[in-house]
Amino acid sequence: MKLEDWSPEATAIDFVNKEDWPERRAKLPEPTARLAELAGFEAKPGSLLFAPDADGAPRVFFGAEGRAPKARDPFFAGKLATALPKGLYRFGDGVDAPAQAALAFLLSTYSFSRYKARKGEAPRLCAPQGVDRARIERIAGAVAFGRDLVNTPTNDMGPEALAEAALALGAKHGAKTRVIVGDALLAENFPLIHAVGRAAAQAPRLVEFEHGPEDGLRVTLVSTSSLRARWR
């Protein structure tokens, strides 16, 4: 899941809320303000208005949430990914947290395509200027990886397939990995994993990751899916 390079040619998206919209509309070029009036656009949360700016270039006005912090959804900007037509976009005015909004956008472009390709082309977003683009893409990619595992039915995501996916992930990031399978779980004192999975067609297993410097802080994460990660 990737953001595009920032481009001034991308269609700008201005975030506007209902409280401030009358004042903002009054400052728009007369044709744009008139179009907004005719379209009945009131900047309600989630609403969209496509209108030309002062130079005639296309612009999108997106109804954002209100001013009250309690009313705000940190991933509200993700609605843009499913509401906009295909094309290249960039954030314009009124975006309070561009990094968070970009992450929400990427997360909402996710589509499970293992068995069926996505219909149509998703809109693309330029990386907001001044944000850590690589970090946003890493988070979105990690979430998509997890969602792919969850969305894959168990006939295609049994213990063997899950272990293979885990080992591939470890190899990608240079982690030390090992797999404990079947009766070896008893020998290494994992009786519960063995008891839960021993009657299945595929033997139960635990995948262990080790990653990081030897003298680093040691942290162990144990998940219910029989994956264990240790960061040094």
PEKARA-V123160 format. One line per field, one symbol per residue. ss: DSSP state (h for helix, s for strand, l for the rest). psi: psi as a letter, one per 20 degrees, with the letter a starting at -180 (. if undefined). burial: b if it has 9 or more other C-alpha atoms within 8 Angstrom, else e. Layout:
BEGIN
ss = ???
psi = ???
burial = ???
END
This chain:
BEGIN
ss = lllsllllllsssssslhhhhhhhhhlllhhhhhhhhhhllllllllssssslllllsssssslllllhhhllllhhhhhhhhllllssssllllllhhhhhhhhhhhlllllllllllllllsssllllllhhhhhhhhhhhhhhhhhhhlllllllhhhhhhhhhhhhhhlllssssssllhhhhlllhhhhhhhlllllllssssssslllllllssssllllsssssl
psi = oqqrqppiiqpqoppqrhhigghghhiqqghghgghghikpjkqpiqqppqqahjiqqqpppoarahphhjppikhihhhhihqrqrprqpcqjohnhghhhgggghiippokhipqpprpqqqpqpqpjrnghgghggghgghgghgghipqhhilagghggghghhgghhjkqpqqpoqcihhghjlmhggghhjhirhpqqqpppqpprqhjrpppppprijkppppp.
burial = eebeebeeebbbbbbbbbeebeeeeeebeeebbebbeeeebebbbbbbbebbbeeeebbbbbbbbbeeeeebeebbbbbebbeeeeebbbbbeebeebbbbbbbbbbbbeebeeeeeeeeebbbbbbbeeeebeebbebbbebbeeebbeebeeeebbbebbbeebbeebbeeebbbebbbbeebbeeebeebbeebbeeeebbbbbbbbbeeeeeeeeeeeeeebbbbbbb
END
